[in-house]
Amino acid sequence: MTRTALTIWLPPSRSDHFACKAGNLVRGANSHSAFPNTSCLNVAAGAAAIVGGEAVATGSYPADRGINRRMRMPREVAGFDSATGMVVALARFLHGLGTPPLGDPRMRLLRPAAALLGRAPVGMRQFVYSMFSGAEGRPEQEIATLDADDVFRRIAGAYPRRRYPVVVIGSSGGAMIHLCAALGVPWLPQTVLIPVRQRGLTPDEPRRAAEVFDRTARALLDANPDLVLHHMHDPVQDRLTLRRIAYFRVKRTRLGRAYEEFLADVLEPGGTVLLAECGQTWPISSRGERHVFQFGAVGGLPPHEYIDGSARVRDYLRRYRVPAERWEAPPVDGTAPEAEWGFEPGLRDDVQRFAKERGYRVARLVHDRPEDLSPLVADLYRRWYRRRGLPANRLLIESFMLMDPWWTLRTGSVPYWTLFPVRPSLDRLHRYLDGADTYDFLHLGLFCHGVESPGSVSAAEWRDLLGRAGVKGAFAGVSPRRYPTDPGTFFEFPRALRAIPQRHPLPDPLTLGEVEADVGGQYFH
């Protein structure tokens, strides 16, 4: 047995440079050279530890293609998030490309390391997940001086600069991204996540978390008067990442110069601005002008269990050796648009003002919850395929940021987007299948956030769902044995899509009028 090291290039990221050393590599002494002035992921014998600031000075930095560079998100926003992940997936589709692991072609180089890590103990996988995702955190002094308009300008810059009949603005949502793909148009997020570096604070201290960044929050908001800040703290879905970062979700209340310039450049004369308005709300604690603290988030637990506790919250805390029966959260004094998915209505007025000045039409796509559009869009795609004479018997079940509009259309798959692998999402999916013609093939992606959290659904129940396929149901890139701590799912999901044998030419886009006629007036206003 030979002790070897597999060094995999990890490009400079929005985060701190870091290196990860993990596992044992047996059978041979192969090694891959690293690149200068970069971080490295070093898979070596014995242990796993994250080491900050390492660089390797061998090899050469690979050539970077301009199109991929354009689609990288600003380092001030989290790449491991719904809004940026969906922007990248849609931008790549509009550029004629599929979505690589974590939205970045360079991340394919980490696939061997993820495979090795998947064989490590669960605690080690959670440690690496926490360090990898938490490395995106930005220092407080940088957040306090952030120019949000510049950040949103660079986000809009990911899309091809050409004329579009429609531009969508507003809430995140996977089904909405597939609607944009069907229309062949871009989407501008109202909400983005600014990850703030935090140390010395556990996920189970929401009262302390609410207070610790007040000064930074005030500086950020004073410098950016068009933003509302939702400081979100969810020890259920985000337990591992909260060990390293705080979640500053900011929502635009005005278009700002960046979005106005984008619309003026790309929207056809007389075109339509389509507002995606998700009405999801959540209890909040006010922290100041345009600043709220949200404890918990949409997923497997309802708001009252975060605040009042429950038997499953108590069991969850015991599992992580937290000496408490429930969390001590700051007092709730109101409700607000949910931090990640909810639409801040102040933006609507500014869009209508801008559209009136420029002669654009404004339409609204209004829905109560993030997944409400999933059955709608799935049926839209199914009817679209049938009109084109294609089989419409293959359902691709996506999860959070595991999605790919390009390969969905290329393989003739019907997209059904789920929020997370949690009970409410599974129940809604069953209800959709109850009312739909049987699908011959089901492909199931499951986002792995690294912990068995309250409200999550077991692999056995997901396997039972796959039994509803007429011919075959299969997990798409996730190991049911390692779920929900499978690091390979981010790398294997794209490969699972490419393994679908059917290939179809990409169709001409639908018009907004065709979509409105197909869907009816329930959602469009």
C-alpha positions as CSV (number, residue, x, y, z in Angstrom):
1,M,0.0,0.0,0.0
2,T,1.4,3.3,-1.0
3,R,0.6,6.6,0.7
4,T,-0.1,9.1,-2.0
5,A,-1.6,12.6,-2.3
6,L,-4.1,13.7,-4.9
7,T,-3.9,17.4,-5.3
8,I,-6.8,18.9,-7.1
9,W,-6.8,22.5,-8.3
10,L,-9.4,24.7,-6.7
11,P,-9.5,28.1,-8.4
12,P,-9.5,31.4,-6.5
13,S,-13.0,31.9,-5.2
14,R,-15.1,34.6,-3.7
15,S,-14.1,33.1,-0.4
16,D,-10.9,32.8,1.5
17,H,-8.2,30.6,0.0
18,F,-8.4,27.3,1.7
19,A,-7.1,23.7,1.4
20,C,-8.6,20.5,2.5
21,K,-6.7,17.4,3.4
22,A,-8.7,14.2,3.7
23,G,-8.9,10.5,3.4
24,N,-6.6,7.7,2.1
25,L,-5.8,7.2,-1.5
26,V,-4.7,3.6,-2.2
27,R,-3.8,1.7,-5.3
28,G,-1.1,3.6,-7.0
29,A,0.8,6.8,-6.7
30,N,-0.9,9.0,-9.2
31,S,-1.0,12.7,-8.5
32,H,-2.3,15.8,-10.3
33,S,-0.3,18.9,-10.3
34,A,-1.7,22.0,-8.7
35,F,-1.6,25.6,-10.0
36,P,0.2,28.6,-8.7
37,N,-1.5,31.3,-6.6
38,T,-4.5,29.1,-6.0
39,S,-6.0,27.0,-3.2
40,C,-5.7,23.3,-3.3
41,L,-7.7,20.4,-2.1
42,N,-5.2,17.8,-1.0
43,V,-6.6,14.3,-0.5
44,A,-4.1,12.5,1.6
45,A,-3.8,9.6,4.0
46,G,-5.4,9.5,7.3
47,A,-7.4,12.6,8.3
48,A,-9.4,15.5,7.1
49,A,-8.6,19.1,8.1
50,I,-9.2,22.4,6.6
51,V,-6.1,24.6,6.4
52,G,-6.5,28.2,5.5
53,G,-4.3,30.2,3.2
54,E,-2.3,27.4,1.6
55,A,-1.1,27.9,-2.0
56,V,0.8,25.5,-4.3
57,A,3.5,26.8,-6.7
58,T,3.6,24.0,-9.3
59,G,2.1,23.7,-12.7
60,S,0.3,26.4,-14.6
61,Y,-3.0,28.3,-14.2
62,P,-5.4,27.0,-16.8
63,A,-6.8,29.4,-19.5
64,D,-10.1,30.9,-18.5
65,R,-12.8,31.2,-21.1
66,G,-14.5,34.6,-21.2
67,I,-18.0,33.2,-21.2
68,N,-17.5,31.3,-17.9
69,R,-15.8,34.3,-16.4
70,R,-18.9,36.4,-17.2
71,M,-21.2,34.0,-15.4
72,R,-19.3,33.9,-12.1
73,M,-21.1,35.6,-9.4
74,P,-19.6,38.5,-7.4
75,R,-17.6,37.3,-4.4
76,E,-19.8,39.5,-2.2
77,V,-22.8,37.2,-2.7
78,A,-23.0,33.5,-1.8
79,G,-22.6,31.1,-4.8
80,F,-24.1,28.3,-2.7
81,D,-27.5,29.8,-2.7
82,S,-30.8,29.7,-4.5
83,A,-30.7,33.2,-6.2
84,T,-27.1,33.0,-7.6
85,G,-27.4,29.3,-8.4
86,M,-30.6,30.0,-10.4
87,V,-29.1,33.0,-12.2
88,V,-26.1,30.9,-13.3
89,A,-28.3,28.0,-14.4
90,L,-30.5,30.3,-16.5
91,A,-27.6,32.4,-17.8
92,R,-25.8,29.2,-19.0
93,F,-29.0,28.1,-20.7
94,L,-29.3,31.4,-22.6
95,H,-25.7,31.0,-23.6
96,G,-26.5,27.5,-24.9
97,L,-24.8,25.6,-22.1
98,G,-25.7,23.1,-19.3
99,T,-25.1,23.6,-15.6
100,P,-21.9,22.1,-14.2
101,P,-21.5,21.1,-10.6
102,L,-22.2,24.1,-8.3
103,G,-22.6,26.2,-11.4
104,D,-18.9,26.3,-12.2
105,P,-17.0,24.1,-14.7
106,R,-13.9,24.3,-12.6
107,M,-15.7,22.4,-9.8
108,R,-15.7,19.2,-11.8
109,L,-12.1,18.8,-10.7
110,L,-13.3,18.3,-7.1
111,R,-15.4,15.2,-8.1
112,P,-12.7,12.6,-7.1
113,A,-12.3,14.4,-3.7
114,A,-16.1,14.3,-3.1
115,A,-16.1,10.6,-3.9
116,L,-13.4,10.0,-1.3
117,L,-15.1,12.2,1.2
118,G,-18.3,10.3,0.7
119,R,-16.6,7.2,2.3
120,A,-15.5,9.2,5.4
121,P,-17.5,9.1,8.6
122,V,-20.6,11.3,8.8
123,G,-18.9,13.7,11.2
124,M,-16.0,14.3,8.9
125,R,-18.4,14.9,6.0
126,Q,-20.2,17.5,8.0
127,F,-17.0,19.2,9.1
128,V,-15.8,19.6,5.5
129,Y,-19.3,20.7,4.3
130,S,-19.3,23.4,7.0
131,M,-15.8,24.6,6.1
132,F,-16.4,24.5,2.4
133,S,-19.7,26.4,2.4
134,G,-18.7,28.7,5.2
135,A,-15.5,29.8,3.4
136,E,-17.7,32.1,1.4
137,G,-18.1,34.4,4.4
138,R,-16.9,38.0,3.9
139,P,-15.4,40.1,6.7
140,E,-17.7,42.6,8.4
141,Q,-15.6,45.7,7.3
142,E,-16.1,44.7,3.7
143,I,-19.9,44.2,4.1
144,A,-20.2,47.6,5.8
145,T,-18.8,49.4,2.7
146,L,-20.4,47.2,0.0
147,D,-21.8,48.9,-3.1
148,A,-25.0,46.9,-3.7
149,D,-25.7,48.5,-7.1
150,D,-22.3,47.3,-8.4
151,V,-23.1,43.7,-7.1
152,F,-26.4,43.6,-8.9
153,R,-24.9,45.1,-12.1
154,R,-22.4,42.1,-12.2
155,I,-25.2,39.7,-11.5
156,A,-27.2,41.0,-14.5
157,G,-23.9,40.9,-16.5
158,A,-24.1,37.1,-16.6
159,Y,-26.8,37.1,-19.2
160,P,-26.2,37.4,-23.0
161,R,-26.6,41.0,-24.1
162,R,-29.3,40.8,-26.7
163,R,-32.9,41.9,-27.1
164,Y,-35.6,40.0,-25.2
165,P,-39.4,40.4,-25.4
166,V,-39.7,39.9,-21.6
167,V,-37.5,40.3,-18.6
168,V,-38.5,38.7,-15.3
169,I,-37.7,40.4,-12.0
170,G,-38.5,39.3,-8.4
171,S,-38.7,36.1,-6.3
172,S,-36.5,33.1,-6.6
173,G,-38.0,29.7,-7.6
174,G,-36.9,26.7,-9.6
175,A,-40.1,26.4,-11.5
176,M,-40.0,30.0,-12.4
177,I,-36.5,29.5,-13.9
178,H,-37.9,26.8,-16.2
179,L,-40.6,29.2,-17.2
180,C,-37.9,31.7,-18.1
181,A,-36.1,29.0,-20.1
182,A,-39.3,28.2,-22.0
183,L,-39.7,31.9,-22.8
184,G,-36.0,32.3,-23.6
185,V,-35.6,35.3,-21.3
186,P,-33.5,36.4,-18.3
187,W,-34.5,36.7,-14.6
188,L,-33.2,39.4,-12.2
189,P,-33.3,38.4,-8.5
190,Q,-34.8,40.9,-6.0
191,T,-33.1,39.0,-3.2
192,V,-29.5,37.9,-2.8
193,L,-27.5,36.4,0.1
194,I,-24.5,38.3,1.5
195,P,-22.6,35.8,3.6
196,V,-21.0,37.5,6.6
197,R,-18.1,35.8,8.3
198,Q,-18.9,34.8,11.9
199,R,-16.9,33.0,14.5
200,G,-17.6,32.0,18.1
201,L,-21.4,31.7,17.6
202,T,-23.2,28.4,17.5
203,P,-26.3,27.8,15.4
204,D,-28.4,27.3,18.5
205,E,-28.0,30.9,19.8
206,P,-30.6,32.9,17.8
207,R,-31.1,35.6,20.4
208,R,-27.3,36.4,20.4
209,A,-27.2,36.0,16.6
210,A,-29.8,38.7,16.2
211,E,-27.7,41.3,18.0
212,V,-24.1,40.6,17.1
213,F,-24.1,42.2,13.6
214,D,-26.4,45.2,14.3
215,R,-23.6,47.7,13.7
216,T,-22.5,46.1,10.4
217,A,-26.1,45.9,9.3
218,R,-26.7,49.6,9.9
219,A,-23.6,50.6,8.0
220,L,-24.7,48.4,5.0
221,L,-28.2,49.9,5.0
222,D,-27.0,53.5,5.4
223,A,-24.7,53.0,2.3
224,N,-27.5,51.3,0.3
225,P,-30.9,53.0,0.9
226,D,-32.7,50.9,-1.7
227,L,-32.2,47.7,0.3
228,V,-34.1,45.9,3.1
229,L,-32.1,43.5,5.2
230,H,-33.5,40.2,6.4
231,H,-30.9,38.6,8.7
232,M,-31.9,35.0,8.5
233,H,-30.9,32.3,11.0
234,D,-32.0,28.8,10.5
235,P,-30.4,26.0,12.5
236,V,-32.4,23.3,10.7
237,Q,-31.6,23.7,7.0
238,D,-28.4,25.8,7.5
239,R,-26.9,24.2,10.6
240,L,-23.5,23.4,9.1
241,T,-23.1,26.7,7.3
242,L,-24.1,28.8,10.3
243,R,-21.0,27.6,12.1
244,R,-19.0,29.9,9.8
245,I,-21.3,32.6,8.3
246,A,-24.3,34.7,9.0
247,Y,-27.0,35.0,6.4
248,F,-27.7,38.6,5.3
249,R,-30.4,38.4,2.7
250,V,-31.0,41.8,1.1
251,K,-34.0,42.7,-1.0
252,R,-34.2,45.6,-3.5
253,T,-37.1,48.1,-3.0
254,R,-36.1,50.0,-6.2
255,L,-34.6,48.9,-9.5
256,G,-31.5,51.0,-9.0
257,R,-29.2,52.1,-11.8
258,A,-27.9,48.6,-12.5
259,Y,-31.3,47.0,-13.3
260,E,-32.6,50.1,-15.1
261,E,-29.6,50.1,-17.4
262,F,-30.0,46.4,-18.0
263,L,-33.7,46.7,-18.9
264,A,-33.0,49.7,-21.2
265,D,-30.3,47.7,-23.0
266,V,-32.0,44.4,-23.5
267,L,-35.8,44.8,-23.3
268,E,-37.5,45.2,-26.7
269,P,-39.5,48.4,-27.3
270,G,-42.9,47.9,-25.8
271,G,-41.7,44.7,-24.1
272,T,-42.9,43.3,-20.8
273,V,-41.4,43.3,-17.3
274,L,-42.8,40.3,-15.6
275,L,-42.8,40.5,-11.8
276,A,-42.4,37.1,-10.0
277,E,-44.2,37.8,-6.7
278,C,-44.1,35.0,-4.1
279,G,-46.3,35.9,-1.1
280,Q,-44.5,33.6,1.4
281,T,-44.2,35.4,4.8
282,W,-42.5,34.6,8.1
283,P,-42.6,35.9,11.7
284,I,-39.8,38.5,12.3
285,S,-38.2,40.6,15.0
286,S,-37.5,44.2,14.1
287,R,-34.0,45.4,14.5
288,G,-34.2,48.9,13.0
289,E,-35.2,50.8,9.9
290,R,-35.3,48.3,6.9
291,H,-33.7,45.6,9.1
292,V,-35.4,42.5,10.5
293,F,-34.3,39.2,12.0
294,Q,-35.9,36.0,10.8
295,F,-35.5,32.9,13.0
296,G,-36.1,29.8,10.9
297,A,-37.0,29.5,7.3
298,V,-39.3,27.6,4.9
299,G,-38.6,23.9,4.9
300,G,-39.5,21.0,7.2
301,L,-40.6,23.0,10.3
302,P,-43.5,25.5,10.6
303,P,-42.7,28.8,12.3
304,H,-44.3,28.0,15.6
305,E,-42.0,25.0,16.2
306,Y,-38.9,27.2,15.9
307,I,-40.4,29.6,18.4
308,D,-42.2,27.4,20.9
309,G,-40.4,24.1,20.4
310,S,-41.7,20.6,19.9
311,A,-40.8,17.0,20.5
312,R,-38.9,16.8,17.3
313,V,-37.0,20.0,18.0
314,R,-36.1,18.6,21.4
315,D,-34.8,15.4,19.8
316,Y,-32.8,17.4,17.3
317,L,-31.1,19.5,19.9
318,R,-30.3,16.3,22.0
319,R,-28.7,14.8,18.9
320,Y,-26.3,17.7,18.7
321,R,-25.8,17.7,22.5
322,V,-27.4,21.1,23.0
323,P,-28.4,21.4,26.7
324,A,-31.8,22.9,26.0
325,E,-35.4,21.8,25.3
326,R,-36.0,24.5,22.7
327,W,-34.3,27.6,21.1
328,E,-34.4,30.9,22.9
329,A,-35.4,33.2,20.1
330,P,-35.8,37.0,20.2
331,P,-39.5,38.2,20.6
332,V,-41.6,38.2,17.4
333,D,-43.2,41.6,16.7
334,G,-44.6,41.2,13.2
335,T,-44.5,39.3,9.9
336,A,-42.6,40.2,6.7
337,P,-41.9,38.7,3.2
338,E,-39.9,35.5,3.9
339,A,-36.2,36.2,3.7
340,E,-35.2,33.9,0.8
341,W,-38.4,33.5,-1.2
342,G,-40.8,36.3,-0.4
343,F,-41.4,39.3,-2.6
344,E,-40.9,42.8,-1.1
345,P,-43.8,44.8,-2.6
346,G,-41.9,48.1,-2.6
347,L,-40.1,47.0,-5.8
348,R,-43.4,46.8,-7.7
349,D,-44.1,50.5,-7.5
350,D,-40.7,51.4,-8.8
351,V,-41.0,48.9,-11.7
352,Q,-44.4,50.4,-12.7
353,R,-42.9,53.9,-12.6
354,F,-40.0,52.9,-14.8
355,A,-42.2,50.9,-17.2
356,K,-44.5,53.9,-17.6
357,E,-41.6,56.2,-18.4
358,R,-40.2,53.8,-21.0
359,G,-43.4,52.5,-22.6
360,Y,-43.1,48.9,-21.2
361,R,-45.9,46.7,-20.1
362,V,-45.9,45.2,-16.6
363,A,-47.3,41.8,-15.8
364,R,-47.4,39.9,-12.5
365,L,-46.9,36.3,-11.7
366,V,-48.4,36.0,-8.2
367,H,-48.1,32.8,-6.1
368,D,-48.3,32.1,-2.4
369,R,-45.5,29.6,-1.9
370,P,-42.2,28.9,-3.7
371,E,-43.4,25.5,-5.0
372,D,-46.9,26.7,-6.2
373,L,-45.5,27.1,-9.7
374,S,-44.0,23.6,-9.9
375,P,-47.2,21.7,-11.0
376,L,-48.1,24.6,-13.3
377,V,-44.7,24.6,-15.1
378,A,-44.5,20.8,-15.2
379,D,-47.9,20.6,-17.0
380,L,-46.9,23.5,-19.3
381,Y,-43.8,21.5,-20.4
382,R,-45.7,18.3,-20.8
383,R,-48.3,19.9,-23.1
384,W,-45.5,21.7,-25.0
385,Y,-43.7,18.4,-25.6
386,R,-46.9,16.7,-26.8
387,R,-47.6,19.6,-29.3
388,R,-44.1,19.0,-30.7
389,G,-44.8,15.3,-31.1
390,L,-42.3,14.3,-28.4
391,P,-42.8,11.8,-25.6
392,A,-43.9,13.5,-22.4
393,N,-43.4,10.5,-20.1
394,R,-40.2,11.5,-18.2
395,L,-40.3,13.5,-15.0
396,L,-37.2,15.2,-13.6
397,I,-37.6,16.0,-9.9
398,E,-35.2,18.8,-9.0
399,S,-34.3,19.9,-5.5
400,F,-33.3,23.5,-4.4
401,M,-30.3,24.4,-6.6
402,L,-29.9,21.0,-8.2
403,M,-31.4,22.0,-11.6
404,D,-30.4,22.4,-15.2
405,P,-32.8,24.0,-17.8
406,W,-30.6,23.2,-20.8
407,W,-30.4,19.4,-20.2
408,T,-34.1,19.4,-19.1
409,L,-35.1,20.5,-22.6
410,R,-32.4,18.5,-24.4
411,T,-33.5,15.3,-22.9
412,G,-37.3,16.0,-23.2
413,S,-37.7,15.8,-19.4
414,V,-40.7,17.4,-17.6
415,P,-39.3,19.6,-14.8
416,Y,-40.8,19.5,-11.3
417,W,-38.9,21.6,-8.8
418,T,-39.0,20.9,-5.1
419,L,-37.8,23.3,-2.4
420,F,-35.9,20.7,-0.2
421,P,-36.2,17.0,0.6
422,V,-38.7,17.7,3.3
423,R,-42.2,16.4,4.2
424,P,-44.2,19.3,2.7
425,S,-42.3,19.0,-0.6
426,L,-42.9,15.3,-0.7
427,D,-46.6,15.7,0.1
428,R,-47.0,18.3,-2.7
429,L,-45.2,16.0,-5.2
430,H,-47.5,13.1,-4.3
431,R,-50.5,15.3,-4.9
432,Y,-49.2,16.3,-8.3
433,L,-48.6,12.7,-9.3
434,D,-52.1,11.8,-8.1
435,G,-53.6,14.2,-10.6
436,A,-51.2,13.6,-13.5
437,D,-51.1,10.9,-16.2
438,T,-48.6,8.3,-15.0
439,Y,-45.0,9.1,-15.9
440,D,-43.0,6.1,-17.2
441,F,-39.7,7.4,-15.8
442,L,-39.0,9.4,-12.7
443,H,-35.5,10.8,-12.0
444,L,-35.1,12.1,-8.4
445,G,-32.5,14.7,-7.3
446,L,-32.1,15.3,-3.6
447,F,-30.2,18.3,-2.3
448,C,-28.0,17.3,0.6
449,H,-27.6,19.9,3.3
450,G,-25.6,17.6,5.5
451,V,-27.8,16.9,8.5
452,E,-30.9,14.8,9.4
453,S,-33.1,17.7,10.3
454,P,-36.6,17.8,11.6
455,G,-39.1,17.5,8.8
456,S,-36.7,15.8,6.4
457,V,-37.8,12.7,4.6
458,S,-35.9,9.4,4.7
459,A,-34.3,7.8,1.7
460,A,-36.8,4.9,2.1
461,E,-39.8,7.2,1.6
462,W,-38.2,8.8,-1.5
463,R,-37.6,5.3,-2.8
464,D,-41.3,4.6,-2.3
465,L,-42.1,7.7,-4.4
466,L,-39.9,6.3,-7.2
467,G,-42.2,3.2,-7.2
468,R,-44.9,5.4,-8.8
469,A,-43.0,5.3,-12.1
470,G,-44.7,3.3,-14.8
471,V,-41.5,1.8,-16.0
472,K,-38.5,2.9,-13.9
473,G,-37.7,5.3,-11.1
474,A,-34.2,6.2,-10.1
475,F,-32.2,8.5,-7.8
476,A,-30.4,11.1,-9.9
477,G,-26.9,11.5,-8.6
478,V,-27.5,10.9,-4.9
479,S,-26.6,7.8,-2.9
480,P,-29.6,6.8,-0.8
481,R,-27.2,5.2,1.7
482,R,-25.2,8.5,2.2
483,Y,-28.2,10.9,1.9
484,P,-28.6,13.5,3.4
485,T,-24.8,13.8,3.9
486,D,-23.7,12.8,0.4
487,P,-21.1,15.3,-0.9
488,G,-21.2,13.6,-4.3
489,T,-24.7,14.7,-5.1
490,F,-23.5,18.1,-6.4
491,F,-21.2,16.4,-8.8
492,E,-23.2,13.3,-9.8
493,F,-26.6,15.1,-10.5
494,P,-25.2,16.7,-13.7
495,R,-23.8,13.4,-14.8
496,A,-27.2,11.7,-14.2
497,L,-28.9,14.1,-16.5
498,R,-26.4,13.5,-19.2
499,A,-26.9,9.8,-18.8
500,I,-30.6,10.1,-19.9
501,P,-30.5,8.6,-23.4
502,Q,-33.0,10.8,-25.3
503,R,-31.7,13.9,-27.2
504,H,-34.0,16.4,-28.7
505,P,-33.3,19.7,-30.5
506,L,-34.0,22.8,-28.4
507,P,-37.3,24.4,-29.5
508,D,-38.1,28.0,-30.4
509,P,-39.2,29.8,-27.2
510,L,-42.8,30.2,-26.2
511,T,-44.3,33.7,-26.2
512,L,-45.7,35.2,-23.0
513,G,-49.1,35.2,-24.6
514,E,-48.9,31.5,-25.3
515,V,-47.9,30.8,-21.7
516,E,-50.7,33.0,-20.3
517,A,-53.2,31.3,-22.5
518,D,-51.9,27.8,-21.5
519,V,-51.8,28.6,-17.8
520,G,-55.0,30.7,-17.5
521,G,-55.6,33.6,-15.2
522,Q,-55.0,32.1,-11.8
523,Y,-51.4,33.2,-11.5
524,F,-51.0,36.0,-14.1
525,H,-52.2,39.5,-13.3
